[in-house]
Amino acid sequence: MDVERSTSAQLSPIYAAHALVHLLLTLFPAVLFILRAKSGESYAVLGATYGAALLVYGLGAIPVGLLANRVRPLTFLRFSTGAAALAAAAIAAAPGTLWFAAALVALGAACSVHHTAALTLITRAGRSDPRLFGHWGMMGNLGLAIAPAFGGLLAAWAGWRLPFAAGAALGLCVTAWLWLGTGHIADNVAVETLAAEEPHDTHLPSLTLVYIISAAIGFVFTGFAAFLPAITGMRVDFLPATTVVRGGIVASLVYSVGFFGQWWGGHAGRRRRLERRYTLIIAANAACLLAAFWLQDWGLVVILVAFSFVHFSTQPLENTLIARFTSHRARGMSFAVSCVLAFGVGSVGAWAGGLVADAAGGRLQYVFLLLAAVAGVATLCGVALQRVARGAGERP
């Protein structure tokens, strides 16, 4: 336990960088109403713009995966946070819609480096401990939880540019911490040494199913995140505030519960029958989204809070399964492929959700039906994973 705490404390700057990445990327949904009013664009166009940024966010993981065994993960992480701070500043200063879209895509590209590099570093410094994956995920949820209220309040007070300018300042602070406070992290352990300690080959059938589930869950998350503040702002009426501020406050509440889901997932990842637990949690995702279509006000808030807990508890489990079914030499690339699928392929969720919302006459709750169907497909893949994974045996 003391070793785990010591390693987790050493990884604190990495955790902070994860929070920053999600804070910056979640500012767009927080100011969606104001952007739509200023630009006059449809939900589909705005969703596609956000989806383009998330697509680059996913695809950018590939170069990191290819170089994971040659370049220190810390080098990638320092570059990522500095570039993200500059991109956020460019968004705040964008003179028009085209420049805004280009800067948003640049932000996605800068943030794309983080997940593969951070997960590779954790597997080296912490020997793939699920609890460390959970701690890292908890800080990502903290960024998600802060962003809607942070962005909504600042945007309501001084316009949509201020949240991105403030995010850029935070990015510079985290970048300085990564340069000055990470010299003690052992992220340069030789891959051959790790492979000798924990020898096993990649089990491709199981890994493929995990990847399919990762893409489906990524689709669900991007569709959910892109429209959550707007949906809650429209369908939750008990808070005496403007639609933008109300949606931001409720979205922050929803994401904050995901913090505890990450913690629970990190501890659950150390138990047996992990594939079965993973499948049941995905099924709970689908059930919560289906219920959310019918509910509003307090009922909607309660079911969204439940969804947040079960959704974010899948992440430490997924990362643990990827590590379990992958050899050490392929670990960096395996995490990169997962990021491409979750954030790249999954980015279609924002655009598809926008199409559904426009087709439904602006009734954003219909987005939940689409996401529930995709989560149902992921559940079926989880059932298949339980059978296929038996061929992998008891893996370290």
C-alpha positions, 0 to 999 in steps of 0.5 A, a space after each residue: 500500500 505504501 508503494 502504491 501511495 508513493 507511486 501515485 504521489 510521484 505521478 501527480 503531475 501526470 494526473 494534473 495533465 489529464 485533468 487539464 486535457 479534459 477541462 480544455 476539451 469540455 469547454 466547447 460543450 459548455 459554451 455551445 448555446 452561446 456559440 450557436 446564438 453568435 454563429 447561427 450554425 445548426 447543431 449538426 455543424 457545431 457537432 461536426 466541428 467538435 467531432 473533427 477536433 475529437 477525431 484528430 484527438 484520437 488519430 494523434 495517438 498513433 505516432 505516440 504509439 509507434 514511438 512509445 519504445 523510443 521516446 520517453 513518455 514524459 517528453 510527449 506529455 510536456 509537449 502535449 500540455 504546452 501545445 494545448 495551452 497555446 491552442 486554447 489561447 488561439 481559440 480565445 483570440 480567434 477572429 472568426 468561425 473558420 479560425 475558431 474551428 482550426 484552433 479547436 482542431 489544433 487543441 484536439 491534436 495537442 491533447 491527442 498525445 496525452 492518453 497513450 503517453 500517460 498510460 504507457 508511463 503508468 504501466 512502466 512506473 506502476 506495473 499496470 496497477 488498476 488502482 493507478 489507472 483509477 487515480 489517473 482517471 479520477 483526475 480526468 473526471 475532475 477536469 470534466 466536472 470543473 469544465 461545464 460550470 467553469 466555462 458556463 459561468 465565465 461565458 455568461 459573465 464575459 463571453 465565450 472567449 474568457 473560458 478558453 483564455 483561462 484554460 490556456 493560463 492553467 495549461 501553462 501552469 501544468 506545463 511548468 509542473 511537468 518540467 520541474 516536478 517529474 524528474 523522479 518518475 522512472 518512465 524509462 525502464 527498458 521494455 525488455 526488462 518489463 517483458 522478462 518480469 511479466 512474460 506473455 503474448 498478445 491475445 488478439 481475439 480478446 483484444 479485438 473485442 475490447 477495441 470494438 467496445 472501446 469504439 462504441 463507448 467512445 461514441 457514447 461518450 462524445 455524443 453524451 459530452 457534446 450535448 449534456 450541458 445543452 440537454 440539461 439546460 433545456 430539460 432541468 427547470 428547478 435551478 433559477 439560472 439561465 439555460 447556459 449556467 443551469 446546464 453547466 452546473 448540472 453537467 458538472 454535478 454529473 461528471 463529478 460523480 464519475 470521479 467516484 466511478 473511476 475510483 471504484 473501477 480501479 479497485 474492481 480491476 484487481 478482482 477475478 471475472 473482470 470480463 463479466 463485471 465489465 459487461 454488466 457495467 456496459 449494460 448498465 450504461 445502456 439502461 441509464 441512457 434509455 431511461 434518460 430519454 423519458 425523464 426530466 428535472 430531478 429524475 433526469 439528474 438522478 439517472 444521469 448521475 447513475 450513468 456517470 458512475 457506471 460509465 466512468 468505472 469502465 475506463 480503469 477496467 478497459 485499460 486493465 484488460 488491454 494491458 492483460 491481453 497485450 505483450 509489453 513490447 506492444 503495450 504503447 501501440 495497443 493503448 494508441 489504437 484504443 485511443 484512436 477508436 475511443 476518441 477518433 472513431 467515437 468522435 462520430 458520436 457528436 456529429 451523429 447526435 447533432 443529426 438526430 437532434 436536428 431531425 427531431 426538431 431540436 429535441 435533444 433528448 432523442 440523442 439518448 436513444 441513439 447512444 442507448 442503442 450503441 451501448 446495447 451493441 457494446 454489451 453484446 460484444 462484452 458477452 462475446 468477450 467473456 467467452 473468447 477471453 477464456 482462451 487467454 487463460 489466467 493472464 498476469 
